[in-house]
Amino acid sequence: RSAAATEPLASLGAKVVKTADRAVQGEVLCSMLANDQAVREVFLEGGVLDAMDRGTVHVNHATISVALAQELAAQHGRRGLEYVAAPVFGRPDLAAAAKLNILVAGKPAAIERVRPLLEAMGSKLWPMGEAPERANVAKIAGNFMLAAAIESMAEATTLTRAHGVSAAEFLDVMTSTLFAAPAYQGYGKLIAEQRFKPAGFALPLGYKDVGLALAAGEAQRVPLPFAGVLRDAMLEALAAGDAELDWSALALVAARRAHLDERE
């Protein structure tokens, strides 16, 4: 949505156009917009779907609500377009290294058409079935788990710091033993180093995704008590002016609640 973002792509040989409807003249369209509102404005209200040729495959990498995923599938079908949901797990460094994990859902024939493109971006494709919303709910649930992991480290390191054990000391033990997994190791390093800028995944996006989890839970009467805690912690961070920080900055919220800086 920013013209400046096209400049490095143009230098690599991409053709830049001025409007979205001109960018959809091909056999496959890949898109990754920030939220439901952006997707709706571009594709449904902005007329981009109507500008696409019948038979075009739209691969949507955005993390969107289950309800919008279902609506998009229906709207594509009415226009003779193919729709594949392909949200990804992986921060910008993994995207640059083509090591994303990609959840994929849609008609098998459409997925096979775009498989070479997806395999060029990711280390593994994870099939989620034919209904596109299945990929989206899996992505939402996965991001909920990531947020819960970050919050647990935020609270635990605040506890250890209050007793004189630094976040780096504590998380080095945890991420080398009981929690030796990429999510804990990656976000643990950010928390230990207090390295929240530049944001690999900004707090407003995390807040949005936790909201999507709560909405999906409400739709099927699935209580998500931890999601409510995460939503409030992220809202507290946003109220404190942390919108430009990575969502691992939940560690700052936990520290502020304990008035840790006043003690140290």
WOLINWO-V542891 format. One record per residue. N is the residue number from 1. SS is DSSP state (alpha for helix, beta for strand, coil for the rest). OMEGA is omega in whole degrees, -180 to 180 (* if undefined). BURIAL is 1 if it has 24 or more other ideal C-beta (glycine too) atoms within 12 Angstrom, else 0. Layout:
N&SS&OMEGA&BURIAL ; N&SS&OMEGA&BURIAL
//
This chain:
1&coil&177&0 ; 2&coil&180&0 ; 3&alpha&-179&0 ; 4&alpha&-178&0 ; 5&alpha&-179&0 ; 6&alpha&-172&0 ; 7&alpha&179&0 ; 8&alpha&178&0 ; 9&alpha&179&0 ; 10&alpha&-180&0 ; 11&alpha&178&0 ; 12&coil&176&0 ; 13&coil&179&0 ; 14&coil&176&0 ; 15&coil&-176&0 ; 16&coil&176&0 ; 17&coil&-172&0 ; 18&coil&-178&0 ; 19&coil&-175&0 ; 20&alpha&-177&1 ; 21&alpha&177&0 ; 22&alpha&-177&0 ; 23&alpha&-175&1 ; 24&alpha&-179&1 ; 25&coil&-180&0 ; 26&coil&-178&0 ; 27&coil&-178&0 ; 28&beta&173&1 ; 29&beta&173&1 ; 30&beta&179&1 ; 31&beta&175&1 ; 32&coil&179&1 ; 33&coil&-165&1 ; 34&coil&-172&1 ; 35&coil&-179&1 ; 36&alpha&-177&1 ; 37&alpha&-179&0 ; 38&alpha&179&1 ; 39&alpha&-179&1 ; 40&alpha&-178&1 ; 41&alpha&-177&0 ; 42&alpha&-170&1 ; 43&alpha&-176&1 ; 44&alpha&-178&1 ; 45&alpha&-177&0 ; 46&coil&175&0 ; 47&coil&-177&0 ; 48&alpha&178&1 ; 49&alpha&-179&1 ; 50&alpha&-179&0 ; 51&alpha&-176&1 ; 52&coil&178&1 ; 53&coil&176&0 ; 54&coil&-180&0 ; 55&coil&178&0 ; 56&coil&176&1 ; 57&beta&175&1 ; 58&beta&177&1 ; 59&beta&-177&1 ; 60&beta&-179&1 ; 61&coil&-175&1 ; 62&coil&171&1 ; 63&coil&-176&1 ; 64&coil&-178&1 ; 65&coil&176&1 ; 66&alpha&-178&1 ; 67&alpha&180&1 ; 68&alpha&177&1 ; 69&alpha&178&1 ; 70&alpha&179&1 ; 71&alpha&180&1 ; 72&alpha&179&1 ; 73&alpha&180&1 ; 74&alpha&-179&0 ; 75&alpha&176&1 ; 76&alpha&-179&1 ; 77&alpha&-180&0 ; 78&alpha&-177&0 ; 79&coil&-179&1 ; 80&coil&179&0 ; 81&coil&176&1 ; 82&beta&-176&1 ; 83&beta&178&1 ; 84&beta&174&1 ; 85&beta&-177&1 ; 86&coil&177&1 ; 87&coil&-172&1 ; 88&beta&168&1 ; 89&beta&180&1 ; 90&coil&178&1 ; 91&coil&-175&1 ; 92&alpha&-179&0 ; 93&alpha&178&0 ; 94&alpha&177&0 ; 95&alpha&-180&0 ; 96&alpha&-179&0 ; 97&coil&-179&0 ; 98&coil&-179&0 ; 99&coil&177&0 ; 100&beta&166&1 ; 101&beta&-171&1 ; 102&beta&173&1 ; 103&beta&-174&1 ; 104&beta&176&1 ; 105&beta&-179&1 ; 106&coil&179&1 ; 107&coil&-177&1 ; 108&alpha&-178&0 ; 109&alpha&179&0 ; 110&alpha&179&1 ; 111&alpha&-180&1 ; 112&alpha&179&0 ; 113&alpha&-175&0 ; 114&alpha&-177&1 ; 115&alpha&-180&1 ; 116&alpha&179&0 ; 117&alpha&-180&1 ; 118&alpha&-179&1 ; 119&alpha&176&0 ; 120&alpha&-178&0 ; 121&alpha&-171&1 ; 122&beta&177&1 ; 123&beta&-180&0 ; 124&beta&173&0 ; 125&beta&-179&1 ; 126&beta&-178&1 ; 127&beta&-178&1 ; 128&coil&179&1 ; 129&coil&-174&0 ; 130&coil&-180&0 ; 131&coil&-175&1 ; 132&alpha&-176&1 ; 133&alpha&178&1 ; 134&alpha&177&1 ; 135&alpha&-178&1 ; 136&alpha&180&1 ; 137&alpha&176&1 ; 138&alpha&178&1 ; 139&alpha&179&1 ; 140&alpha&180&1 ; 141&alpha&178&1 ; 142&alpha&178&1 ; 143&alpha&174&1 ; 144&alpha&178&1 ; 145&alpha&177&1 ; 146&alpha&180&1 ; 147&alpha&179&1 ; 148&alpha&177&1 ; 149&alpha&179&1 ; 150&alpha&-180&1 ; 151&alpha&180&1 ; 152&alpha&177&1 ; 153&alpha&178&1 ; 154&alpha&-179&1 ; 155&alpha&-178&1 ; 156&alpha&-180&1 ; 157&alpha&174&1 ; 158&alpha&178&1 ; 159&alpha&-178&0 ; 160&alpha&179&1 ; 161&alpha&180&1 ; 162&alpha&179&0 ; 163&coil&172&0 ; 164&coil&177&0 ; 165&coil&-175&0 ; 166&coil&177&0 ; 167&alpha&-179&1 ; 168&alpha&179&0 ; 169&alpha&-176&0 ; 170&alpha&-175&1 ; 171&alpha&175&1 ; 172&alpha&177&0 ; 173&alpha&-174&0 ; 174&alpha&-176&1 ; 175&coil&174&1 ; 176&coil&-176&0 ; 177&coil&-173&0 ; 178&coil&-176&0 ; 179&coil&180&0 ; 180&coil&-178&0 ; 181&coil&-175&0 ; 182&alpha&-177&0 ; 183&alpha&-180&1 ; 184&alpha&-179&1 ; 185&alpha&-179&0 ; 186&alpha&-179&1 ; 187&alpha&176&1 ; 188&alpha&178&1 ; 189&alpha&179&1 ; 190&alpha&-180&1 ; 191&alpha&-179&1 ; 192&alpha&-178&1 ; 193&alpha&-177&0 ; 194&coil&-175&1 ; 195&coil&-174&0 ; 196&coil&177&1 ; 197&coil&-6&0 ; 198&coil&-176&0 ; 199&coil&171&0 ; 200&coil&176&1 ; 201&coil&-170&1 ; 202&beta&-178&1 ; 203&alpha&179&1 ; 204&alpha&178&1 ; 205&alpha&176&1 ; 206&alpha&178&1 ; 207&alpha&178&1 ; 208&alpha&-176&1 ; 209&alpha&175&1 ; 210&alpha&175&1 ; 211&alpha&177&1 ; 212&alpha&178&1 ; 213&alpha&179&1 ; 214&alpha&179&1 ; 215&alpha&178&1 ; 216&alpha&177&1 ; 217&alpha&179&1 ; 218&alpha&-177&0 ; 219&alpha&-178&0 ; 220&coil&179&0 ; 221&coil&178&0 ; 222&coil&178&0 ; 223&coil&177&0 ; 224&coil&-176&1 ; 225&alpha&-180&0 ; 226&alpha&180&1 ; 227&alpha&177&1 ; 228&alpha&178&0 ; 229&alpha&180&1 ; 230&alpha&179&1 ; 231&alpha&-178&1 ; 232&alpha&178&0 ; 233&alpha&179&1 ; 234&alpha&177&1 ; 235&alpha&177&0 ; 236&alpha&178&1 ; 237&alpha&179&1 ; 238&alpha&179&1 ; 239&alpha&180&0 ; 240&coil&177&0 ; 241&coil&-176&0 ; 242&coil&-173&1 ; 243&coil&-177&0 ; 244&coil&-177&0 ; 245&coil&174&1 ; 246&beta&-177&1 ; 247&alpha&171&1 ; 248&alpha&175&1 ; 249&alpha&168&1 ; 250&alpha&176&1 ; 251&alpha&178&1 ; 252&alpha&179&1 ; 253&alpha&-180&1 ; 254&alpha&180&1 ; 255&alpha&179&1 ; 256&alpha&179&0 ; 257&alpha&-179&0 ; 258&coil&-177&0 ; 259&coil&-172&0 ; 260&alpha&-179&1 ; 261&alpha&179&0 ; 262&alpha&-179&0 ; 263&alpha&-172&0 ; 264&coil&*&0
//
